[in-house]
Amino acid sequence: MASILDAFKEVHEAIKERDLSKKLKVGIIGTGWIAEAHVKSYQKCPDVEIVALADLIPGKAEAFCERYNVGSVAFFPDHKALIDSGLCDAVSVCTYNATHAECAIYALEHGVSVLLEKPMCVTLDEAVAICRAEKNSGGAVLSIGFQPRFDENMKLLKRIVQSGELGQIYYIQTGGGRRRGIPTPFGTSFIQKDTAGIGALGDIGCYSLDMVLNSIGYPKPLTVSGYTSNFFGKSPSYEHHDVFGVDDFAAAFIRLEGGVILDFRIAWAMNLDTPGDTILMGTKGSVRVPSTECWNGSVGGPLVIYHEIAGEQIETVIPMKHMDEDCFDLKIRSFVDAVKEGGEAPVPSSQILYNQANIDGIARSAALGKEVAIEIPEI
């Protein structure tokens, strides 16, 4: 058991030297709730200058600037005006789900690098269009905003799977949920069909899918039988039921390349504390990832490997990894480094395209009431 624990000890990376004299000029498109986290993380980067803010609502960007001490910036009424100004080397797209694609594509078409908040977009067609714009951008960086990727415990899960300790993965159960957690403290854009497009499925479901798909190397999805519902959001007892237009629960049975079965469920609201732990079952062993009561892409406790040693059935508990840095800060910093150094995107669109294909397949299957094939066009 000691040798197994030694194999998954924390890996310390060398301190990175950066050219702080060269400042990256960044713009923020959309100044709603998530933009706050982007701005605060950019402000921790001494080699970043926030130069522009854009929002469709008059005065909102100006109020945001004052609230978060952004400094002297230019204000624009929309993403096109901001990008056309030529002020920015890169932008964070922090708009409604339904406008992710148009903002990201316009920036990439103008050679501007993009940090695109999750979910990547609403449909697979939009995701394909974004990836094609990236391909034709002449080298602009496109990274998708999955900060759980930077959690040392998520990295640990991937190392365990990739090490071969579990053998061939053949079945995965994943998801997460909140007993009551429909995200409306900052307005209803998350729950209205025209702005959000998708609900819990895209908002937190994308995290659950990424956790397991990233760990097994993002195999291509083949078919999906999906289900969605909105019993809580449309209940007359819910204050925003009159505008609720998306899912608050989704489930699916997905077949992946390589003979892997993915059993998925996600909820913004349910009469349960959790829909279950994440489990990856392999031919040599399995691993359990404890759930949390308010799922937001985090690990709820130490990972446990179930395997056999010398004929004995053993459970090996892998201690939680301590994080000194905030995952959101790491997300922003890695994007800045990639743009400045011409490096690879920290969370590449080629992977999240498959994430979006799963989400799109679940939504389509649920709407049709039958299993559907997932077909991803060439980029």
Phi, psi and omega in degrees: 000324180299322181294325179292315178298321179299326182294337184243028176293157182298134179260122181262126180271150178294147178294129185276134176267131183234150175276099183279350181282337180264110185266136175273127181268119189242143173241150178247121179257111186095118185244043175274203188301312185292336179297331178303314181295321179298311182298315181298323179287320176299323181293343177275354180262111183293347181254023177237138174236118175280117189246346185205146176228142178227139174205144181290333183273119182304132177085346184291317180295321180295318178294321177299315180302315180291319182297322185251018173054045185289332180100204183275112181224166174265144181248142182224151184279346180197175184293326182294316180296320179297312182291320179296338180295337180075010183282337194251138169277331184208158177224151167260126177264109185239034184268184174301152178310317187293343180249005178304312186297309185297323180290314181295316181297316181297318179296313181296322178297338179257015175074017180263130179290152188227129164256108188258120181297156177277159347296160183309317180191207182253317185240165176294321179302319177296318181298319178297316180297321177297314182296324178291323177295321176299315182300325183265009187279348182082022175111007176295146180270132173237117177236143183259143192281065178256081182296335176302338176304333185267358175289126182301332179286328173291319177297323179298316178303315180296319180296321179298313182294313183290340180291341184089000182301330182266353184077213180277123177284130181234341181215136178228133170246126181209166180150200180175176180183173178231136179299315170215112184198040174289124190279085178234019178295338185245030180112185187249015182296335179287341188242355179270136185300318186288338179257321184270320181078313177222157184255239181303326180308314180270323187295306179244343177296326179299326177295314181298316179296317182295322181304313184273321182293322177295322183291331181257009174091020176051064174293156182289133174285143183250305179220158179212139169245111189243160180216138173224154176211169180215041183301322183281315181295328182265000178294136179303340180282347180272130189299333183251024185299334183288338179248358182293120185227014182234187178275146169247357174211142176215148177215156181199157173238112189241134173260129181247158174304146180091008177076023181266135176253131180243118179255115193235142172206143183213147183211138167275333182207141181193165175265061184195154179280329178201145176278004175127159176288162171275133182227131172244117183258129181233170183288340178250340181184170177228160177230140177248131176249109183301140180281171174241160182282340177227083189298128176211031178088025181243165179264132187273357180171182181301140174290146178235126176262128176254115184207187183237131177232121179053040178082000181255138176281118189236144169246120179254118179270123179263115184303147177297144177272134179278136180248121176274333182252151178283136182298325179294319176299320180293324177300312181294314182298319181293325177294314179302314180299317181297318180292314183293326186258000181068032184270183179286150176297133180300320176236093190289146180295332180299330176277313185289342170303318178290324175301313181292328178297321176296313180299315179298318180296319178297314181296318180294315180298318179297319181292324182273339181073029179203167177293143178230154173275148177253118181241119183253117181295159174293142179271000000 
